[in-house]
Amino acid sequence: MSVGGGLGALFLLQLSTQGGEAAPRSIVGLIITSDPVTKAVLLLLAVLSVLSWTIMFAKWRAFTTAEKNGATFVREFERARGIDEAMLLAQRTRPSAFTAVFSRAVQFLGDTKPALAATTDRTARLSGSQVEALRLVLDSQSGKEREELGRFIPWLATVGSVSPLIGLFGTVLGVIEAFEGIATKGSGNIGAVAPGIATALIATAAALAVAIPAAFAYNVYAARLNRFDNELEGFGSELIALMVREGRI
């Protein structure tokens, strides 16, 4: 054996003895061999991931149902010639935020006595203050429907913003643990440092895997919720316009 080959073998033998046990070569192995703090952080991130994906699927179903049923009723409502015909349509279609707003308006009309006397068409009319009160009632009901549909969506923003901080916390603690182990063992080669650093970085990677879908879903659902709110507001205006055409205002 040559002198160079003998020195190379001796150098590799020294690295292997300094590095200690073989480092895990898979993510699962790194998780299994991680310290208790890192495992606790990963468990918390797993819980947040399950929570966010549950909210995402539930809100996807809720938005799909609300938009489908609402579009069906609005499409039929636009053809209605009066409040009575619209009431029949509301009874035939599936319940939605739009039917709830319409029912609230009908209830207001039934509970409110028109302030203006009947004209030649024998229909009493609502005064300006009563119309303004009707608008406030419609806005209130629309707000309730919006709050119901948007429930738990802010949790997605919370998960998206907090998860990276939790992952960073686990990574910092893992790096500290790795350097403490190096100081205790008295070994500073790359074979001794790499496993601890890799294990610590798993927390950051897991946090990003949790935060990215949650933040993306929050932006999507927030935009859909704003669009749905605008549609409810427009429906309230169409409802008042129908009352004007019918001579109630």
C-alpha positions in Angstrom: 0.0 0.0 0.0 1.3 3.5 -0.9 2.0 6.1 1.7 -0.8 8.4 0.4 -3.3 5.6 0.5 -2.4 4.7 4.0 -2.8 8.4 5.1 -6.2 8.6 3.4 -7.5 5.5 5.1 -6.2 6.7 8.5 -8.0 10.1 7.9 -11.3 8.4 7.1 -11.0 6.2 10.1 -10.4 9.2 12.3 -13.6 10.9 10.9 -15.7 7.8 11.5 -14.5 7.5 15.1 -15.1 11.2 15.7 -18.6 11.2 14.2 -19.9 8.5 16.6 -22.9 6.6 15.4 -24.1 6.7 11.8 -26.4 9.6 11.1 -30.0 8.8 10.0 -30.4 9.2 6.2 -34.2 9.7 6.1 -36.6 12.3 7.4 -38.4 9.6 9.4 -35.1 8.6 11.0 -34.3 12.2 11.9 -37.7 12.6 13.5 -37.3 9.4 15.5 -33.8 10.3 16.7 -34.7 14.0 17.5 -34.8 15.4 21.0 -38.0 15.7 23.0 -38.4 19.4 22.4 -38.3 18.9 18.6 -40.8 16.1 18.8 -43.1 18.2 20.9 -42.9 21.0 18.3 -43.6 18.6 15.5 -46.6 17.2 17.4 -48.0 20.7 17.8 -47.5 21.5 14.1 -49.3 18.2 13.2 -52.3 19.3 15.3 -52.3 22.7 13.6 -52.1 21.0 10.2 -55.1 18.8 10.9 -57.0 21.8 12.2 -56.3 23.9 9.2 -57.1 21.2 6.6 -60.3 20.4 8.5 -61.3 24.1 8.2 -60.3 24.2 4.6 -62.5 21.3 3.5 -65.4 22.4 5.7 -65.3 25.9 4.3 -65.0 24.7 0.7 -68.1 22.7 1.1 -70.0 25.5 2.9 -69.0 28.1 0.2 -70.0 25.7 -2.6 -73.4 25.0 -1.1 -74.1 28.7 -0.3 -73.1 29.9 -3.7 -75.0 27.3 -5.6 -78.3 27.7 -3.6 -77.9 31.4 -3.6 -77.4 31.6 -7.4 -80.5 29.5 -8.0 -82.7 31.7 -5.9 -81.3 35.0 -7.2 -81.8 33.8 -10.8 -85.5 33.0 -10.1 -85.9 36.2 -8.0 -84.9 38.4 -10.9 -87.9 37.1 -12.9 -90.4 37.7 -10.1 -93.0 40.5 -10.6 -93.8 41.1 -7.0 -93.1 40.2 -3.4 -95.9 37.5 -3.3 -94.4 35.7 -6.3 -90.9 36.0 -4.7 -92.2 34.5 -1.5 -93.4 31.4 -3.4 -90.0 31.1 -5.0 -88.3 31.3 -1.6 -90.5 28.5 -0.4 -89.6 26.2 -3.3 -85.9 26.8 -3.4 -83.4 25.5 -0.8 -82.5 27.7 2.1 -79.6 30.0 1.6 -78.3 33.4 2.8 -80.4 35.1 0.2 -83.6 33.5 1.2 -82.8 34.4 4.8 -82.4 38.1 3.9 -85.6 38.0 1.9 -87.5 36.4 4.7 -86.2 39.0 7.1 -87.5 41.7 4.7 -90.9 40.1 4.5 -91.1 39.9 8.2 -90.2 43.6 8.5 -93.0 44.4 6.0 -95.5 42.3 8.0 -94.5 44.0 11.3 -94.4 47.5 10.0 -97.4 49.6 9.4 -96.9 51.9 6.3 -96.7 55.5 7.3 -98.0 56.9 4.0 -101.7 56.7 3.0 -102.8 54.6 0.1 -102.9 56.2 -3.2 -105.0 55.5 -6.3 -103.6 52.0 -6.5 -104.9 51.3 -3.0 -101.4 50.4 -1.7 -100.1 52.0 1.4 -96.4 53.0 1.1 -93.5 53.1 3.4 -92.0 56.4 4.4 -88.4 57.4 3.9 -87.5 56.6 7.5 -89.1 53.2 7.2 -87.2 52.5 4.0 -84.0 53.4 5.8 -85.0 51.1 8.7 -85.6 48.3 6.1 -82.1 48.9 4.7 -80.6 48.6 8.1 -82.5 45.4 8.8 -81.2 44.0 5.5 -77.7 45.0 6.3 -77.9 43.4 9.7 -79.2 40.1 8.3 -76.6 40.2 5.6 -73.9 40.7 8.3 -75.2 37.7 10.2 -75.1 35.5 7.1 -71.6 36.7 6.3 -70.4 36.0 9.9 -71.9 32.5 9.8 -70.2 31.7 6.5 -66.9 33.2 7.5 -66.7 31.4 10.9 -63.3 29.8 11.6 -61.7 31.4 8.5 -59.5 33.7 10.7 -58.0 30.5 12.2 -56.4 29.8 8.9 -54.6 33.2 9.1 -53.5 32.4 12.7 -52.1 29.0 11.7 -50.4 30.6 8.7 -48.7 33.2 10.7 -47.9 31.3 13.9 -46.6 28.0 12.5 -43.3 29.5 11.1 -42.6 31.0 14.5 -43.2 27.7 16.2 -41.0 25.9 13.7 -38.3 28.5 14.2 -38.5 28.1 17.9 -38.0 24.3 17.6 -35.1 24.9 15.2 -33.3 27.3 17.5 -33.7 24.9 20.5 -32.5 22.0 18.3 -29.4 23.9 17.2 -28.6 24.8 20.8 -29.0 21.1 21.7 -26.7 20.1 18.9 -24.0 22.5 19.9 -24.3 21.5 23.5 -23.7 17.9 22.5 -20.7 18.9 20.5 -19.2 20.8 23.5 -19.9 17.8 25.7 -18.3 15.2 23.3 -15.5 17.5 22.3 -16.0 16.8 18.6 -16.4 19.6 16.1 -16.1 17.8 12.7 -18.9 18.0 10.1 -20.0 14.4 10.9 -20.8 15.4 14.4 -22.5 18.7 13.6 -24.6 17.7 10.6 -27.1 15.3 12.2 -28.1 17.7 15.0 -28.5 20.6 12.5 -30.5 18.5 10.1 -32.8 17.3 12.9 -33.3 20.9 14.1 -34.2 22.1 10.5 -37.0 19.5 10.3 -39.1 21.8 12.6 -38.8 24.7 10.1 -39.6 22.5 7.1 -42.7 21.1 8.9 -43.8 24.6 9.9 -43.6 25.8 6.3 -45.5 22.8 5.1 -48.3 23.7 7.6 -48.2 27.5 7.0 -48.2 27.7 3.2 -51.5 25.9 2.6 -53.2 27.7 5.5 -52.1 31.1 4.3 -53.1 30.4 0.7 -56.5 29.0 1.7 -57.1 32.1 3.9 -56.5 34.5 1.1 -58.8 32.5 -1.2 -61.7 32.2 1.2 -61.3 35.8 2.3 -61.8 36.9 -1.3 -64.7 34.6 -1.8 -66.3 35.9 1.4 -66.0 39.5 0.3 -67.5 38.7 -3.1 -70.4 36.9 -1.3 -70.9 39.9 0.9 -71.1 42.2 -2.1 -73.7 39.8 -3.7 -75.8 40.0 -0.6 -75.6 43.8 -0.6 -76.6 43.9 -4.3 -79.5 41.5 -3.6 -80.8 43.9 -0.9 -80.8 46.7 -3.4 -82.7 44.6 -5.9 -85.2 43.7 -3.2 -85.9 47.4 -2.5 -86.1 48.0 -6.2 -88.8 45.3 -6.5 -90.8 47.0 -3.7 -90.5 50.3 -5.6 -91.9 48.7 -8.8 -94.7 47.1 -6.8 -95.6 50.4 -5.2 -94.8 49.6 -1.6 -92.3 52.4 -1.4 
